[in-house]
Amino acid sequence: YPPLTAYVSFLCGKVSEFFIPKSMRLLSSRGFESDDFKVIMRTYVLVLDSLVFFPASCAAVKCAVRSAKDRLELVNPATLMALFQPVLILIDHGHYQYNC
């Protein structure tokens, strides 16, 4: 993955370590599970989607329909289709979701 992803993962790890220090201990954190940790990890997904994925999807749709004659009629459905595309939901929120 690109370096930016590594920095984001590092930052998420530091935040997790602040709230739940046992979750990031070297060697002893393997297999760590707790309800609080699930909440933190799923909060990361919601926050990062809100900050990165949603604005990027909206901008991409606006660029794609910029030349369309009936732009306003296309922007909302196209944005919803981009945000709720099953492939992205299954891969990004299923495969990479932190399921304890």
C-alpha positions, -999 to +999 in steps of 0.1 A: +000+000+000+011+036-005+029+054+023-002+075+032-020+043+041+008+033+064+007+067+082-031+064+086-027+029+101+000+042+124-022+071+135-051+047+141-028+025+161-017+054+183-053+064+190-062+029+199-031+026+221-042+058+239-077+045+247-069+008+251-032+002+257-035-036+258-047-036+222-013-025+208+012-043+230+039-060+211+036-099+213+007-100+238-020-081+217-023-109+191-059-121+192-070-092+214-107-088+214-130-065+233-163-047+226-146-013+232-119-021+206-146-031+181-163+003+186-130+021+181-121+002+149-156+007+134-155+044+143-122+046+123-141+033+092-169+058+096-146+088+102-122+080+074-151+074+050-166+107+060-134+126+056-120+109+024-143+085+006-176+105+005-160+138-006-139+120-032-170+101-046-190+133-048-162+152-066-157+123-090-194+122-099-195+160-104-165+157-128-181+128-146-214+145-152-200+180-158-207+178-195-242+163-192-271+184-204-293+176-174-266+177-148-288+182-117-309+152-126-278+130-128-257+141-099-278+128-070-285+093-084-250+089-097-236+100-063-258+075-045-248+047-069-211+055-063-215+056-025-236+025-022-218+004-048-219-032-036-183-040-046-169-012-024-192-020+005-182-057+004-145-052+000-138-021+020-163-027+048-162-065+048-127-076+039-109-047+056-134-043+084-119-051+118-141-080+129-132-093+163 
